[in-house]
Amino acid sequence: MKKLALAMTLIAASISTNLYAADEKRITETLTMNQGQNLEIDFPVGSIEIITVDGYELSIEIEIEGKDEGWFSKNRDVSNIELNKRVRDNRISLEIDEDNLNQEWVIKVPKSAAIDIEVGVGSIEIQKLENSVDADVGVGSIRIDTVLDDFKRIDLSTGVGDTSIKGFRGDLESSRNIVSSEARCSGNG
């Protein structure tokens, strides 16, 4: 009887370890971007940090965590979640369009790439921006730090949240509704 209890305990521990391991996943990839290629990113819930770098290497690191699917169920199994990539002549598109996930992205992007990001709920942070960006967050925040003061175009919008653009040359526009916000900057950059 003791052997049976010990065996059952070991099996239960093994199963629970396997279930826990499927709740989280890390995706890492490296791509080479061509001069003039733009980056497009889209995901429903999470945060993204973008760091611009010299060169043409696009480095992608994504932490995925399955969310609780209900009162009597376990967290979502994320073991088969993959990054959807589409590479075209002028654009690289990255997407994980899955519900019940929290996604934490860290992307190192060549300075020459223009960026287009859509996040349903979450935050966007861009460091050392030196090119055009189009950022859209349904609910959340956007923060962009740059080393330049003149850009051709910056468009920011949130469904629920706040946007602001400060310290740039060019035409600045911003508008705020009850819960949404938009900000634009256009210049010569």
N, C-alpha and C positions, 0 to 999 in steps of 0.2 A: 504494500500500500504506500509506503514511504517513497519507493522508487517511482510509482505512478504519479504521486503528487509532485516529486522533483521533476519528472519528465514534463508534466503539464505546465509547471512554472517556467521551465526553460522554453517550451514552445510558445507560451503566452508572451514571454519577454522578447523572443525572436520576432513574433508577429508585431508587437507594439513598436519595436525598433524599426521594422520595415515600414510600418504605417507612418511613423514620424519622419523618416527619411524622405518619403514621397511628398511631404507637406512643403518642402523647400527645394529650390533648385537654383543653380548658378549657371548662367550662359556667358561665355566669353568668345569673342571673335575678333579677328583683325582683317581689315580689307584695305586695299590701296585705292585711293580716290584719284581720278584724273583731274588735271587743271580744268576748271569751269564746271565740274560736277557739283550738284547741290545735294544736300541731305534732307530727307523727309522722315519724320518720326511720328508714330501714332500709337497711343495705347490708352485704355479707359481709366485706370486708377493707379496712382503712385506718384513718384517724383523722378525728376531727371536733373542731373548736373552735367553741364557741358563745359569742357575746357578746351580752348583752342590751342593748337600746337603748330610748330614749324614742320614742314615736310608734307607728305601726302598719305600718311598712314591714318586710318580710321580705326580706333580701338573701342570695342564695345564690351561693357561688363554689366550684366543684368542679374539682380537678385530677385527671385520670384518666391512668393509665399502664398500658399493656398489659404483662403479664408474659410471660416466655419460656414457650412452649407445649411445649418438649421439646428434646432434644439437637440435632436436625437441623432445627429450625424457627425462624422468626423470632418476635419478640414479637407479641402479639396486636394486630390492627388494631382501633383504637377509634374510627375516624372515624364510624361509625354508631351509637355508644352515645348514648342520650338519657336525660334525667332523667324518670322517671315521676312525674307529679303528679296527685293527686286532691284536688279542692277541694270540700268539703261545707260545710253551714251551720256546724257546730261543729268542724271538723277540716281541716287541710291535711296530706296525706300525701306524703312525698317518698321515692323509692326508685330505686336502681340495683342491681338484683339480677342481676349478671353475674359469672361466675367469671373467673379469670386476669386480674384487674384490681387495681391498688392505687388507692384513692380517698382523696384529701385534701380534706375539706370544711371551709369556713369559713362560718359562718352568723351573720348578725346578726338577732336575734329580738326582737320587742317584749317589754318586761318583763311585760306582762299575759298572755302565752301560757304555758300549761302545756306541758311537753316530754316526749315519749316517744321514746327512742332504742334501737335494737337494732343492735349491731355483732357480726359473727361473730368476727373476729380484729382487734384494733387497740386504739385508745385514744379516750376521750372526755374532753374538757376543756370545762368551762362556767365562764364568767367573769361575775361580778355577778348571779348567779341571784336572782330575786325572786319565783318562783312554783314550783309543783310540778314535780317531775321523776321520771320512771321510766326508769332507764338499765340496759341489759343488755348485757354483753360476754361472749362465749363464752370468749375467751382475750385478756387484755390488762389495761388499767387504766382507772380512772375517777377524775377529779379535778374537784371542784366548789368554786369560790370564790364566796362570797356576801357581800352587804352586810347581810343580815338575820340574826337569830338565832332566828327562830321560823317554822316552816313547817307547813302542814297535813299534808303527806306527802312523804317522800323514800324511794324504794326503789332500792337498788343491788345488783347481783348479777354475779358472774363465774363462768364454768365453770372456768377456770384463772386465778388471779390473786388480788388482794387488794382489799378495799373497806374504807373507814373513814369515819365521820362524826364530826366534832369541833366543839365550840363552839356547839352548838344547845341551845335550851330544848326541853323535851318529852321523850317517851319514846324512848330510844335502845335499839335491839336490834342485836346483830351475832352472826353465827355463822360458823364456819370448819370446813370438812371438810378432807380431806387436801389437795386442790388448789383447791377452790372457796371462795367467800366471799360472804356476804350481809350487808347492813346496811340498817336501816330507822330512820326517824325520823318520829314523828307528834306534832303539836302543835296549837296553836290558830290558826296563821297563815293 
